[in-house]
Structure formats: C-alpha cells, structure tokens
Amino acid sequence: KILNVSKYLWVNDTQSEGRYKMSMALSLREGKLRRKEGGLLKDWHLLLTPDVAGNNAPQEEEFEQMITAAGGQMIHYCSLPIKDIPKHRVMVITSDPPMRSQTQDKLIRQAAHDGEGFFTVTWLYEIIMNQKFSDTWTPRKEMGLRLSDYW
C-alpha cells in the first residue's frame, strides 16, 4: 500500500528544487505514471559496486529499499557472475566519480559489459528524484550498441 504523503511534501520548495535540479510537482506526476507501469526501474537489476554504500551515501539496505520501491531489483556482489537474470537488463552503479577498483574488477566489468553499463550514484539519485530517465537516454540494447563498442 502506498501512503498518501501530500501533507508532508513541500511542493514549490524552490531552494531544494534548484539544488537538486528537479520539480517536486513534476516528480509526483511522473511517479504516478511510473507506478502504473510497475515503477521506474521495472525489469532492471542494479549492481551496487563496493564502496558506494556508506561512502557519503546511504547504507546498502537503504539503497535496496530505494531500488525496490522504484520497481527494480538489487544484485549483490556475492551473486556475481550473473546467471539467472537477463544480463542486458543490468546497470552497474559506481561512486561519483567512479573509483578505479569499481570499474576494473573483473566480475563487475563483465556485468557492465554484458549489461547496460556503468552509471554513477548521482545519476541514480537524479532518475529516482525525477522519476524518469533522461529524455535522451535509450537503453543500448534498443540502440544496438554494446559497451565494447566504446573500448
């Protein structure tokens, strides 16, 4: 059940909206649309790389709650290599900026290569706050590109 939070929200908080580059009214509207579709991250699996959680960011359990609330599923590093889910529906989340250890780990790199690629935690916050992907973003599978096309 989704609770009615309207009495707790500050719509038109221009200071916060400016700082986070978002509109609460638009996010609420987009959120209603995404819920009808199963959530913003429906059918996506997100791998949080080591040293993202708790490093000036929420703890891993809180990330998992955010991802699940947005309709996605979290992959834990201990489940690598990926076997039982569609690999092309995987996004790998790194720190911002990414740490070398996050992008050079063999198992993480393979998950990014087979999946949608690397994304920063800042990007994840932005899409969740705005309840939509960038207007210019299209999954690589739909574009016919692979990460190796950029190497």
C-alpha positions as a Markdown table, in Angstrom:
| # | Residue | x | y | z |
|---|---|---|---|---|
| 1 | Lys | 0.0 | 0.0 | 0.0 |
| 2 | Ile | 1.3 | 3.5 | -0.9 |
| 3 | Leu | 0.7 | 6.1 | 1.8 |
| 4 | Asn | -0.7 | 9.5 | 1.0 |
| 5 | Val | 2.2 | 11.8 | 1.6 |
| 6 | Ser | 0.7 | 15.0 | 0.3 |
| 7 | Lys | 0.6 | 16.7 | 3.7 |
| 8 | Tyr | 4.3 | 16.0 | 4.2 |
| 9 | Leu | 5.6 | 17.2 | 0.9 |
| 10 | Trp | 6.8 | 20.7 | 0.2 |
| 11 | Val | 5.8 | 21.4 | -3.4 |
| 12 | Asn | 7.4 | 24.5 | -4.8 |
| 13 | Asp | 10.3 | 24.5 | -2.4 |
| 14 | Thr | 12.4 | 26.4 | -5.0 |
| 15 | Gln | 15.6 | 26.3 | -3.0 |
| 16 | Ser | 15.6 | 22.5 | -2.7 |
| 17 | Glu | 14.3 | 22.0 | -6.2 |
| 18 | Gly | 17.0 | 24.2 | -7.6 |
| 19 | Arg | 19.7 | 22.5 | -5.6 |
| 20 | Tyr | 18.6 | 19.0 | -6.8 |
| 21 | Lys | 17.6 | 20.1 | -10.3 |
| 22 | Met | 14.1 | 18.8 | -10.0 |
| 23 | Ser | 10.5 | 19.8 | -9.7 |
| 24 | Met | 8.5 | 18.1 | -6.9 |
| 25 | Ala | 5.2 | 18.6 | -8.7 |
| 26 | Leu | 6.6 | 17.1 | -11.9 |
| 27 | Ser | 8.2 | 14.2 | -10.0 |
| 28 | Leu | 4.9 | 13.4 | -8.3 |
| 29 | Arg | 3.2 | 13.4 | -11.7 |
| 30 | Glu | 5.9 | 11.2 | -13.3 |
| 31 | Gly | 5.8 | 8.9 | -10.2 |
| 32 | Lys | 2.1 | 8.2 | -10.7 |
| 33 | Leu | 2.8 | 7.3 | -14.3 |
| 34 | Arg | 5.8 | 5.1 | -13.4 |
| 35 | Arg | 3.7 | 3.2 | -10.7 |
| 36 | Lys | 1.1 | 2.3 | -13.4 |
| 37 | Glu | 4.0 | 0.8 | -15.4 |
| 38 | Gly | 5.4 | -1.1 | -12.5 |
| 39 | Gly | 7.9 | 1.5 | -11.3 |
| 40 | Leu | 10.7 | 3.5 | -12.9 |
| 41 | Leu | 13.2 | 0.6 | -12.6 |
| 42 | Lys | 10.7 | -2.2 | -13.5 |
| 43 | Asp | 12.6 | -5.1 | -15.1 |
| 44 | Trp | 16.0 | -3.5 | -14.2 |
| 45 | His | 18.6 | -5.1 | -12.0 |
| 46 | Leu | 21.1 | -2.8 | -10.3 |
| 47 | Leu | 24.5 | -3.9 | -9.1 |
| 48 | Leu | 25.9 | -1.5 | -6.4 |
| 49 | Thr | 29.7 | -1.7 | -6.6 |
| 50 | Pro | 31.7 | -2.0 | -3.4 |
| 51 | Asp | 32.4 | 1.3 | -1.6 |
| 52 | Val | 29.3 | 3.1 | -2.9 |
| 53 | Ala | 27.0 | 2.4 | 0.1 |
| 54 | Gly | 28.0 | 4.2 | 3.3 |
| 55 | Asn | 30.7 | 6.3 | 1.5 |
| 56 | Asn | 28.9 | 9.7 | 1.8 |
| 57 | Ala | 25.8 | 7.8 | 0.7 |
| 58 | Pro | 23.0 | 5.7 | 2.2 |
| 59 | Gln | 23.8 | 2.2 | 3.6 |
| 60 | Glu | 23.3 | -0.8 | 1.3 |
| 61 | Glu | 19.9 | -1.7 | 2.9 |
| 62 | Glu | 18.6 | 1.8 | 2.2 |
| 63 | Phe | 19.8 | 1.6 | -1.5 |
| 64 | Glu | 18.0 | -1.7 | -1.8 |
| 65 | Gln | 14.8 | -0.1 | -0.4 |
| 66 | Met | 15.1 | 2.8 | -2.9 |
| 67 | Ile | 15.7 | 0.4 | -5.9 |
| 68 | Thr | 12.9 | -1.9 | -4.8 |
| 69 | Ala | 10.5 | 1.0 | -4.3 |
| 70 | Ala | 11.3 | 2.1 | -7.8 |
| 71 | Gly | 10.4 | -1.3 | -9.1 |
| 72 | Gly | 13.9 | -2.6 | -9.6 |
| 73 | Gln | 15.9 | -5.4 | -8.1 |
| 74 | Met | 19.3 | -5.1 | -6.5 |
| 75 | Ile | 22.2 | -7.5 | -7.3 |
| 76 | His | 24.7 | -8.2 | -4.6 |
| 77 | Tyr | 28.4 | -8.6 | -5.4 |
| 78 | Cys | 28.4 | -12.0 | -3.8 |
| 79 | Ser | 25.9 | -13.2 | -6.6 |
| 80 | Leu | 28.4 | -12.5 | -9.4 |
| 81 | Pro | 28.8 | -13.7 | -12.0 |
| 82 | Ile | 25.3 | -13.1 | -13.1 |
| 83 | Lys | 23.5 | -16.3 | -14.1 |
| 84 | Asp | 19.7 | -16.3 | -13.6 |
| 85 | Ile | 18.6 | -12.9 | -14.8 |
| 86 | Pro | 18.6 | -11.2 | -18.2 |
| 87 | Lys | 22.2 | -9.8 | -18.4 |
| 88 | His | 21.2 | -7.0 | -20.7 |
| 89 | Arg | 18.8 | -5.6 | -18.0 |
| 90 | Val | 21.7 | -4.9 | -15.6 |
| 91 | Met | 23.0 | -1.4 | -14.6 |
| 92 | Val | 26.2 | -1.2 | -12.6 |
| 93 | Ile | 26.2 | 1.7 | -10.1 |
| 94 | Thr | 29.6 | 3.3 | -9.1 |
| 95 | Ser | 30.6 | 6.2 | -6.9 |
| 96 | Asp | 30.8 | 9.7 | -8.5 |
| 97 | Pro | 33.4 | 9.9 | -9.8 |
| 98 | Pro | 33.9 | 6.1 | -10.3 |
| 99 | Met | 36.8 | 4.6 | -8.4 |
| 100 | Arg | 39.3 | 2.5 | -10.3 |
| 101 | Ser | 38.5 | -0.5 | -8.1 |
| 102 | Gln | 34.9 | -0.3 | -9.1 |
| 103 | Thr | 35.4 | -0.2 | -12.9 |
| 104 | Gln | 38.4 | -2.6 | -13.1 |
| 105 | Asp | 37.1 | -5.5 | -11.0 |
| 106 | Lys | 36.8 | -8.5 | -13.4 |
| 107 | Leu | 33.3 | -9.6 | -12.3 |
| 108 | Ile | 31.9 | -6.0 | -12.2 |
| 109 | Arg | 33.4 | -5.2 | -15.5 |
| 110 | Gln | 31.8 | -8.3 | -17.1 |
| 111 | Ala | 28.4 | -7.4 | -15.6 |
| 112 | Ala | 28.7 | -3.8 | -17.1 |
| 113 | His | 29.9 | -5.2 | -20.4 |
| 114 | Asp | 27.0 | -7.7 | -20.7 |
| 115 | Gly | 24.5 | -5.2 | -19.3 |
| 116 | Glu | 23.7 | -1.6 | -19.8 |
| 117 | Gly | 27.0 | -0.3 | -18.5 |
| 118 | Phe | 28.3 | 1.8 | -15.7 |
| 119 | Phe | 26.2 | 4.6 | -14.1 |
| 120 | Thr | 27.1 | 6.9 | -11.2 |
| 121 | Val | 25.2 | 7.0 | -7.9 |
| 122 | Thr | 24.5 | 10.7 | -8.7 |
| 123 | Trp | 22.7 | 9.5 | -11.9 |
| 124 | Leu | 20.7 | 7.0 | -9.8 |
| 125 | Tyr | 19.6 | 9.8 | -7.4 |
| 126 | Glu | 18.6 | 12.0 | -10.3 |
| 127 | Ile | 16.4 | 9.5 | -12.0 |
| 128 | Ile | 14.8 | 8.4 | -8.8 |
| 129 | Met | 14.1 | 12.0 | -7.7 |
| 130 | Asn | 12.7 | 12.9 | -11.1 |
| 131 | Gln | 11.0 | 9.6 | -11.6 |
| 132 | Lys | 12.2 | 9.4 | -15.2 |
| 133 | Phe | 15.2 | 8.5 | -17.2 |
| 134 | Ser | 16.9 | 11.3 | -19.2 |
| 135 | Asp | 14.8 | 12.3 | -22.2 |
| 136 | Thr | 17.8 | 11.5 | -24.4 |
| 137 | Trp | 18.7 | 8.1 | -22.9 |
| 138 | Thr | 17.8 | 4.9 | -24.7 |
| 139 | Pro | 18.9 | 1.5 | -23.5 |
| 140 | Arg | 21.9 | 0.3 | -25.5 |
| 141 | Lys | 20.1 | -2.9 | -26.5 |
| 142 | Glu | 17.4 | -0.8 | -28.2 |
| 143 | Met | 20.1 | 1.2 | -29.9 |
| 144 | Gly | 22.0 | -2.0 | -30.9 |
| 145 | Leu | 25.2 | -0.9 | -29.1 |
| 146 | Arg | 27.4 | -2.8 | -26.6 |
| 147 | Leu | 29.9 | -1.4 | -24.1 |
| 148 | Ser | 32.7 | -2.9 | -26.2 |
| 149 | Asp | 31.7 | -0.6 | -29.0 |
| 150 | Tyr | 33.3 | 2.2 | -26.9 |
| 151 | Trp | 36.5 | 0.4 | -26.0 |
